[in-house]
Structures are given as structure tokens and as C-alpha cells.
Amino acid sequence: MKKSRFLAAAGIASLAAALLVGGCSSQSSTQQGDQVELYMGYTSDPPTKKKMEEIIAKFEQSHPHIKIKTVTAPYEDFYQKLTTQIAAGNAPDIWQSDGTKVFGFAQRGAIRDITDYVTKEVNKDEVLGVEFNKDASGKYWGVPQGIQVGALFYNKDLFDQAGVAYPTADWTWDDLKAAAAKLTLDANGKNADDPAFDKNAVKQYGFTFFGSSRGAFNIMKAYGGGVLDPTMTQSIVNSPENKKAVEWMADGMKRKLFPNPAELKAFQSNFKVFLSGATAMQIDIYAATTSMNGAGLNYDVAPLPKGPDGKRFAPVIANSWVINKKAEEQKVKAAQEWITYWTTSDEAQKQWAEVGEAIPVKKSVANSEMFLNPSIKPDNKQVFLDSLEFAGTIDTNAVFAEWLKVVTDNLAELFMDKMSVDDYITKTDEGVQKVLDEFFKKQ
């Protein structure tokens, strides 16, 4: 998943209505002799489209009984078209799903339960992230196409200039805040620990967070809280653990160690704060390395800090191959052959890793010199792999975009001093549960 696209869940919410009026099968089967035509969808930009075409060509050479026809477009356009295709009954037989959308497609009846295939054919010891597509009932709905996991990105130049030691794996969130105070500077060069610090003239922030995978959700989880229960149908926002996490965030905002929503807007894009060197630290995912390398930043990554009880959490997004629930059987088998090829072929995995979009899903490739190459920033890519040990999904479900809006809108009110912490907890818990009830009680 591209970093600028993570919060976009447009189109998913309309799937339920679309499925009610949709056709009864995927695109009609096209067989030429014994050859099966497999209709595949994926998001792309020019570099990824070219690389995917190369991988498909190799697959077809080794699987002459399968011919792949593709539909691809940039992220927003692809999912808008996919929603229409699902409604019309002519969606691809297999498509690359954003990891935040897999359970939504499943709960809305758009994709096939592939538990039997995953259990029998996918070696979890060799493929990363298989369990991230397993729901609370034990069903598998997709197989990872590429992995995104969160880490703490830090600007080494800003740390060096402030004389602050780089983040370590031992850091707690309080350690991060203490460092952020020394790295937050006003227009006169005073840091936030200096009595003369001017909160109204901040020119450099210590730490930036926003959204879900890059924001408050991770801090709440590290404090032992979260948003939804394991069934993804009940809000758990109203908890002592979440209150402590929210108090930690609100304190940093009041001290101006972190830019608030209005200050983020001044940068026109949330991502520009770190890219422009205006903040020393930011939570981000692996895909961000492409733009950071393009900007020429001198940066590295560290594990996200631990909470007060030693709990650590990293967000993961397992972009995945999913199969159309209405795909014909011979196409389902062809789709499974493609997935097996994708997850087991060293050549395919190395080719895809070259575009730098995601962590390879084949463990041997992810742990290879080719991926961990220290000549390409960040130096400590091993952090991404190590973080998978304490990673989890960001509570995605069929109404992810809707409940996330409640959480985000209320956080903006809190961070702009328009709401107290207690009011935030109460109002957000009620708002999230209302969204959940409106969907799941109709199922």
C-alpha cells in the first residue's frame, strides 16, 4: 500500500449495496483449448506496472496453461472501478487488495474463503504475514502480496545537531517524549526544555504522528489499549489504558513537541513535515523509504517504543492476493497457482523487491543481502523484519473508514483544545460503537 493512500478507503462502504444488485458470476470463462484465461487486478504506477508485467510473463512461460489478462490503475481509480465491477458481476478473478480492505471485502461477501488452500498449500514457515489475513473465526481471506510494517523513522542530522543519542530498541514512549523536547526548537533556537522556549514560534518539532498506521492507534496499543475487540465488532476505546495513552499525546501537543492538526495542514501534506526536515521523528511504514530516499534524507529507523508495561506494538498492513467469491472453479485453481508462484519464486520476489514498494513475503528473500543491502537507506532495515514479532493489524473491518473517521475527527478536537481527554474517551467510544452497530446488526 502506498503511504499517501493508506487512509483512503473510498469505495468499500458502497460494496454492500453494490453486491445486492450485482451479477451472479465473475467475467465469463474464456478457455482456448486447455488454456485458462485468468483475469487479474492490481494497483500500479509506471514502475510497478512494468515490473508486474515482467513477472507475469515469467509465470506464463512456466505455466503455459494459464493466460493472464490484467486490469490496473493508480490506487484511487483502481478501487473505484473495482467497486463498480463487483456490483456488475465482472470483477477480476483475483486482485491485489490493500491490506486494510481484505476483511471488508470478506465481510461484504466479495471474496472467497481460501482457508483450505492456505492450510494445505501455503507454508507459513516460509511466507511472511499469513496470519494477518485470518479472522477471529479462523478463516483465511487472502495471502500476502507485500508487507508493510511500522517503525520509528528519525532524522540523523537533526539528532546530531541537538546532541541527542539516536533511538534504541530500549526506548519507551516517555524516552521518546524526553528526546522530542530536546529536538523541538523555536525560532530563536531554544529547545522545549528551555524556560525561554517560545511555543508560539516553533520551527522544528520533535515528533510527528497522524492517521492510524502512523498515529495514535500505535500508542494506544503500546499502552495496552486499542480501538476494537478481537471480533472487530465492539469498541474498547473506553479503557484506563487508552486514557493514559491519550493523556500522553495531549500533553505533547500542549507542549508543542508534536504538530497539531492545524499545524500539519500548513505543510499541505502530513508527509512533508518529516520530508522537509521540520520534524526529527515520525512513525511510518516501509513504503515511505522510497520517498525519503528520493528526498535525500539522512535517516534511519528504530523499533517503535515500548509502553509503560513493556508492551510494544507495530502496525502491519499485509497487502494481499484475494480471490473473487464468484470466480469459476478453473479460475480459482489458476489463481491459486499464481499465488503459489508469487510466494515461492525467488525470482518473482526479488523482481518485486526491486521496486521498493514492500517487504518481500518470502522469508528467505526478505532476509537476504539483496533486501537488507546496507548501501541503500535505511541502514537498519532489519528493524522492519524484527518488528513483525510484535506487529498487529490496525483493527480493519468492513467499516474501517467510518470508525477511523470518528477516532480521527475527535482526536483533532482534543489536540486543538476543544475537548477534554475524558470527553474524548466517552464520545469516541460511543461514536465507534454506533458505527459498528449500524453495520453488524444488519448482517
C-alpha positions in Angstrom: 0.0 0.0 0.0 1.3 3.4 -0.9 1.8 5.7 2.0 -0.3 8.5 0.8 -3.1 6.2 0.2 -3.5 4.4 3.4 -6.4 6.3 4.8 -8.3 6.2 1.6 -11.0 3.5 1.9 -13.3 5.0 -0.7 -15.5 2.6 -2.4 -15.5 -0.1 0.2 -18.5 1.4 2.0 -20.6 1.1 -1.1 -19.8 -2.6 -1.7 -22.7 -3.9 0.4 -25.3 -2.1 -1.7 -23.4 -3.0 -4.8 -23.3 -6.7 -4.1 -27.1 -6.7 -3.6 -27.6 -5.7 -7.2 -24.6 -7.4 -8.7 -24.4 -10.1 -11.2 -24.0 -13.8 -10.3 -20.5 -14.6 -11.6 -17.2 -13.1 -12.4 -16.2 -12.4 -16.0 -17.2 -15.3 -18.2 -14.8 -18.0 -18.6 -12.5 -17.9 -21.6 -10.7 -21.0 -22.5 -8.6 -21.7 -25.5 -8.1 -25.4 -25.7 -6.8 -26.3 -22.2 -5.7 -22.8 -21.5 -7.5 -20.8 -18.8 -7.7 -17.0 -19.0 -7.2 -15.6 -15.5 -8.5 -12.0 -15.0 -6.2 -10.2 -12.5 -6.4 -6.7 -11.0 -3.8 -4.7 -9.2 -2.9 -1.1 -8.4 0.1 0.4 -10.1 2.2 3.3 -11.2 4.6 3.1 -14.2 7.5 1.3 -12.4 5.3 -1.3 -10.7 3.2 -1.9 -13.8 6.3 -2.6 -15.8 7.7 -4.9 -13.1 4.4 -6.8 -12.7 4.2 -7.3 -16.5 7.7 -8.9 -16.4 6.7 -11.2 -13.5 3.5 -12.2 -15.3 5.4 -13.0 -18.4 7.8 -15.3 -16.5 4.8 -17.0 -14.8 3.1 -17.6 -18.2 6.3 -19.2 -19.5 6.3 -21.7 -16.7 2.5 -22.1 -16.7 1.5 -22.3 -20.4 -2.0 -23.5 -19.5 -2.7 -20.1 -17.9 -3.0 -16.8 -19.7 -3.3 -13.7 -17.5 -5.4 -10.7 -18.6 -4.9 -7.6 -16.3 -6.7 -4.5 -15.2 -4.6 -1.9 -13.4 -4.7 1.7 -12.5 -3.4 4.1 -9.8 -4.9 3.4 -6.3 -8.0 5.6 -6.2 -9.0 4.8 -9.7 -8.5 1.1 -9.3 -10.7 0.7 -6.2 -13.4 3.0 -7.7 -13.5 0.8 -10.8 -13.3 -2.4 -8.7 -16.4 -1.4 -6.7 -18.3 -0.9 -9.9 -17.1 -4.2 -11.3 -18.1 -6.1 -8.2 -21.6 -4.6 -8.5 -21.8 -5.6 -12.1 -20.5 -9.1 -11.5 -17.5 -8.7 -13.7 -14.7 -8.1 -11.1 -11.3 -9.7 -11.7 -11.0 -13.4 -10.7 -8.1 -12.4 -8.4 -6.9 -9.0 -7.3 -4.3 -7.3 -5.2 -6.1 -6.0 -2.2 -4.9 -3.2 0.1 -4.3 -4.9 3.4 -6.8 -2.6 5.1 -9.6 -3.8 2.8 -9.3 -7.6 3.0 -11.6 -8.1 5.9 -14.0 -5.5 4.5 -14.3 -7.5 1.2 -14.8 -10.7 3.2 -17.5 -9.2 5.5 -19.3 -7.8 2.5 -19.2 -11.2 0.7 -17.0 -10.1 -2.2 -14.1 -12.6 -1.8 -13.7 -16.3 -1.3 -12.8 -18.1 1.9 -9.5 -19.7 1.0 -8.8 -21.4 4.3 -8.5 -24.9 2.7 -5.9 -23.7 0.2 -3.9 -21.7 2.7 -3.9 -24.5 5.2 -2.8 -27.1 2.7 -0.6 -25.2 0.2 0.9 -22.1 1.9 4.0 -22.8 4.1 3.7 -20.4 7.0 7.4 -21.1 7.9 8.4 -19.6 4.5 5.8 -16.9 3.9 5.6 -13.7 6.0 2.3 -12.4 7.3 0.0 -15.3 6.5 -1.8 -15.0 9.9 -2.6 -11.3 9.3 -5.4 -12.4 6.9 -7.0 -14.8 9.4 -10.2 -13.5 11.0 -11.5 -14.2 14.6 -13.2 -17.4 13.4 -10.0 -18.8 12.0 -10.8 -18.3 8.3 -8.2 -17.1 5.8 -9.2 -14.5 3.2 -6.0 -13.6 1.4 -2.3 -14.4 1.0 0.2 -11.6 1.4 1.5 -9.9 -1.7 3.7 -7.5 0.1 4.2 -6.5 3.7 4.2 -3.0 5.3 5.2 -2.7 8.9 5.6 0.5 11.0 8.8 1.8 12.6 10.2 4.9 14.1 11.9 7.0 11.4 14.4 9.6 12.7 16.5 12.3 11.0 20.1 11.7 12.0 21.2 15.2 11.1 18.7 16.8 13.5 19.7 14.4 16.3 23.4 15.2 15.7 22.8 18.9 15.7 20.9 18.6 19.0 23.5 16.3 20.5 20.8 13.7 21.3 21.5 10.0 21.1 19.7 8.0 18.4 16.6 6.0 19.4 17.3 2.4 20.5 15.2 -0.7 21.0 15.1 0.0 24.7 13.2 3.3 24.3 9.8 3.8 26.0 7.3 6.3 24.8 8.4 8.5 27.7 12.0 8.3 26.4 10.8 9.4 23.0 9.0 12.4 24.5 12.1 13.4 26.5 14.2 13.3 23.3 11.4 15.2 21.4 11.6 18.0 24.0 15.3 18.5 23.2 14.7 18.3 19.5 11.8 20.8 19.4 13.2 24.2 18.6 11.7 27.7 18.4 12.7 30.5 16.1 15.5 31.5 18.5 16.9 28.0 18.6 15.6 27.3 22.2 14.5 23.8 22.8 11.3 22.9 24.6 13.2 22.2 27.9 14.5 25.8 28.0 12.4 28.2 30.2 12.7 30.7 27.4 11.2 28.4 24.8 8.5 30.2 22.7 5.6 27.7 22.0 4.2 30.2 19.6 7.2 30.2 17.3 8.1 26.6 16.7 10.4 26.0 13.7 11.2 22.3 14.3 9.2 19.6 16.0 10.4 16.6 17.9 7.9 14.0 16.8 5.1 13.8 14.3 2.2 11.3 14.1 -1.1 11.3 12.2 -3.7 8.9 10.8 -3.9 5.3 12.0 -0.9 3.2 11.0 1.3 6.3 11.6 -0.5 7.6 14.6 -2.5 7.4 17.8 -3.5 3.8 17.3 0.0 2.5 17.8 0.5 4.5 21.0 -2.8 3.2 22.4 -1.9 -0.4 21.6 1.5 0.0 23.3 -0.2 1.3 26.4 -2.4 -1.8 26.4 -5.5 -0.3 24.8 -6.8 -0.2 21.2 -10.0 0.6 19.3 -11.8 -2.7 18.7 -12.0 -6.1 20.4 -10.7 -9.3 18.6 -14.1 -9.8 17.0 -13.8 -6.3 15.4 -17.5 -5.7 16.4 -17.1 -4.0 19.8 -15.4 -0.7 20.8 -12.8 -0.9 23.6 -11.9 2.8 23.4 -13.2 3.5 26.9 -10.4 1.9 29.0 -7.9 3.2 31.6 -5.1 2.1 29.2 -6.4 4.3 26.4 -6.9 7.2 28.7 -3.2 7.1 29.7 -2.2 6.9 26.1 -4.4 9.9 25.1 -3.1 11.9 28.1 0.4 11.2 26.9 -0.4 12.5 23.4 -2.4 15.6 24.6 0.5 16.6 26.9 2.9 16.5 23.9 0.6 18.6 21.8 0.2 21.2 24.6 3.9 21.5 25.0 4.2 21.9 21.2 6.5 18.9 20.9 4.2 17.4 18.2 2.5 19.5 15.5 -1.3 19.6 15.9 -3.8 19.1 13.0 -3.8 22.8 12.1 0.0 23.0 12.1 0.2 19.8 9.9 -2.1 21.5 7.4 0.3 24.3 7.0 2.7 21.8 5.4 -0.1 20.9 2.8 0.8 17.2 3.3 1.3 15.4 6.6 4.3 13.6 5.0 6.1 16.8 4.2 6.9 17.6 7.8 9.5 14.8 8.0 10.5 15.0 4.4 11.3 18.7 4.7 13.4 18.2 7.9 10.8 20.0 10.1 10.5 17.2 12.5 13.1 14.8 14.0 11.0 11.7 14.3 7.9 10.2 12.7 6.1 6.9 12.7 5.9 5.5 9.2 5.8 2.2 7.2 8.4 0.6 4.9 6.9 2.1 1.7 8.0 5.5 3.0 11.6 4.7 2.4 11.2 5.3 -1.4 10.2 8.9 -0.9 12.7 9.5 1.9 15.5 8.2 -0.2 14.3 10.3 -3.1 14.4 13.4 -0.8 18.0 12.6 0.1 17.3 12.5 3.8 20.0 11.3 6.2 17.7 9.0 8.3 17.4 5.6 9.8 14.8 3.5 11.6 14.3 2.1 15.1 11.6 -0.1 16.6 8.6 1.7 17.9 9.0 2.4 21.6 7.6 0.3 24.5 4.6 1.3 26.6 4.7 1.7 30.4 4.3 -2.0 31.0 6.9 -3.0 28.4 4.3 -3.8 25.7 5.4 -3.0 22.2 3.3 -2.7 19.0 4.0 -2.1 15.4 1.2 -1.7 12.8 1.2 -4.1 9.9 -0.6 -3.9 6.6 -0.4 -7.1 4.6 -1.4 -6.2 1.1 -2.8 -9.5 -0.3 -4.0 -11.5 -3.2 -7.7 -12.3 -2.8 -10.0 -14.4 -5.0 -13.4 -13.3 -6.2 -16.1 -15.3 -4.4 -17.9 -15.7 -7.8 -14.9 -16.9 -9.8 -15.4 -20.1 -11.6 -13.6 -23.2 -10.3 -11.0 -23.5 -13.0 -10.1 -19.8 -12.5 -9.9 -20.3 -8.7 -7.3 -23.1 -9.3 -5.4 -20.8 -11.7 -5.5 -18.0 -9.2 -4.1 -20.4 -6.5 -1.3 -21.4 -8.9 -0.4 -17.7 -9.3 -0.4 -17.1 -5.6 1.8 -20.1 -5.0 4.2 -18.9 -7.7 4.2 -15.4 -6.2 5.0 -16.6 -2.7 7.6 -19.3 -3.6 9.5 -18.0 -6.6 12.8 -16.4 -5.6 12.9 -14.7 -9.0 9.5 -13.1 -8.7 10.1 -12.0 -5.1 13.4 -10.4 -6.0 12.0 -8.7 -9.0 9.2 -7.2 -7.0 11.5 -6.1 -4.2 13.5 -4.1 -6.7 10.6 -1.5 -6.9 11.0 -0.9 -3.2 7.2 -0.9 -2.6 7.0 -3.6 0.1 8.9 -6.1 2.2 9.1 -9.4 0.2 6.7 -12.0 1.5 9.1 -14.9 1.0 11.2 -15.0 4.2 14.4 -16.2 2.6 14.3 -13.2 0.2 13.3 -10.7 3.0 16.3 -11.9 5.0 18.7 -11.9 2.0 21.5 -9.4 1.4 19.6 -8.3 -1.6 16.8 -6.8 0.6 18.9 -5.8 3.6 21.5 -4.1 1.4 23.2 -1.6 3.7 24.2 0.6 0.7 20.6 1.7 0.4 18.9 3.6 3.2 17.8 3.0 5.8 20.8 1.2 7.2 18.9 -0.8 9.7 16.3 -2.5 7.5 16.4 -5.4 9.9 14.2 -3.3 12.2 11.3 -3.9 9.8 11.7 -7.7 10.0 12.2 -7.7 13.7 9.1 -5.6 14.2 7.0 -8.3 12.8 7.4 -10.2 16.0 5.2 -7.6 17.8 3.2 -6.4 14.9 -0.6 -6.5 14.5 -3.3 -5.3 12.2 -4.9 -1.9 12.8 -8.4 -3.3 13.6 -9.6 -3.2 10.0 -13.1 -4.4 9.2 -15.9 -3.6 6.8 -16.5 -0.1 8.4 -12.8 0.7 9.0 -13.0 4.1 7.2 -16.2 5.0 9.1 -14.9 4.3 12.6 -11.5 5.7 11.8 -13.1 9.0 10.9 -14.8 9.1 14.3 -11.4 8.5 16.0 -9.5 11.0 13.9 -12.1 13.8 14.0 -12.3 13.5 17.8 -8.5 13.5 18.1 -8.4 16.7 16.1 -10.9 18.3 18.5 -8.8 17.1 21.5 -5.5 18.2 20.1 -6.9 21.7 19.3 -8.0 22.0 22.9 -11.7 21.8 22.0 -12.3 18.6 24.0 -11.0 17.1 27.3 -9.4 13.7 27.5 -12.4 12.3 29.4 -14.8 13.7 26.8 -12.7 12.3 24.0 -12.8 8.8 25.5 -16.5 8.8 26.1 -17.5 10.4 22.8 -15.2 8.3 20.7 -16.2 5.1 22.4 -19.9 5.9 21.7 -19.2 7.0 18.2 -17.2 4.0 17.2 -19.8 1.6 18.7 -22.6 3.3 16.8 -20.7 2.8 13.5 -20.2 -0.9 14.4 -23.8 -1.5 15.4 -25.2 0.1 12.3 -23.3 -2.3 10.1 -23.0 -5.6 12.0 -26.5 -5.7 13.5 -27.8 -5.7 9.9 -25.7 -8.7 8.9 
